[in-house]
Amino acid sequence: MASFYTNENFPIKIAEYLRQMGHDVLTSHEAGKANQRIPDEEVLAFAAHSGRILLTLNRWDFIVLHSKSTQHAGIIVCTQNPNLLQQAQQIDKAVTDAGSLQETLIRINRG
């Protein structure tokens, strides 16, 4: 299963669903990094250093960061989806289908 790090804007309930599916998820709140206005570059660096795939709703900024450097464990950018279980299932399927996300960016759109 995959190891994830969620950006502070990412729904906690999706993290809980992913855990129920067997994934290892660390939230920014659990890491003590929430509500500190940490720059996106540092968020990505923390995830990369931890060997975790970054999960975020902050799509455009992280797409730009990925285009500048692929030195990370993976980035999954998502659109907001009110069906949180469906979004967790989409993430689970994406990582299962992809295998390694090292240096990869995946987009999860509301389905």
N, C-alpha and C positions, 0 to 999 in steps of 0.2 A: 504494500500500500504506500501511498505518497505521504510526504511530510510537507505541510503547508505553514505559511505565516500570513495572517490576515492583516491587511492595512486597517487603520482604525475606523474607516468608514464602512467596513464590511460587516454585514449582519451576523451577529453572534449565533443566531438560530441556524444559519447555514453551517457554521463551524460545528455546532452540535450534531447536525444531521451527518456531516462528513465523518465525525468521530464514530457515530453509530454504524457507519459503513466500513469502519476499520482503519480510517486514515488518522495520522498524527497531526493535530492542528494546534498551533500556538497563536493566540490572538495578541494584538498589540497591547491590549489591556492587561493580559496575563504577563506579558514581558515587561510591564512597567513603562511602556513607551506611548501611552495614549495621552491625548490632550496636552502635548508639548510642542506642537507645530514643528515636528521633525521634518526636514526637507525630504522630498521623495527620493533623492539620490541616497540619502542615509537609510531610508526605509528599505530600499532595494539592497543596499550593501549589507544591512543586518540580515536580511533573508538569505542572501548569497553566502555570507560567512557562516550562517547556521545550516546551510545545505537544504534550505526550504524553498518551495515554490511559493511565490508571492501571489496572494489572491487580493484583488482590488476592484472597486467600482470606479476608480479614478483612471478611466481608460486612456484618455489622450496623453496625459503626462507620462504614463508608463510606456505607452507605445513609442513616444519620443525617446525616452531613456533607453528602451530596447534598441532603437535604431542607432543610437550612439555607441552602445556597447552590449555585447551578448555575454559578458562575463557574469552570469548568474545561474541559479539552479532552475530557472523557469519563471514565467510570469503568466498568470491567467487574469485577463481583464474581462469584466462582466458588465452587462447592462443591468439596470435595476429590474427585478422581476418580483412581483408581489407573491408569486408562488415559490416560496423559499425551498420547499422540498424538491420541486422540479429543478430548481437551479442547482441544488446540491447533487441531484442525480445527473445533470448535464456535466458538472465538473467531474464527478466520479467516472462517467463514461469517457470523457475527454482524456483523463490521465491514464485510464486503463487502455484505451485505444492507442495512445501515443507512446506508451512505454516511458522512456526517459524524456523529461522536458528540459534537460540541461541546455542552456542557451536558446530556448524556444519561447515564443510568445503564442498563446492561444486565446482566441476570442470566444466568449460564451454570450450569445445573444438570447434575449427573451424568446422562448419558443412556444 
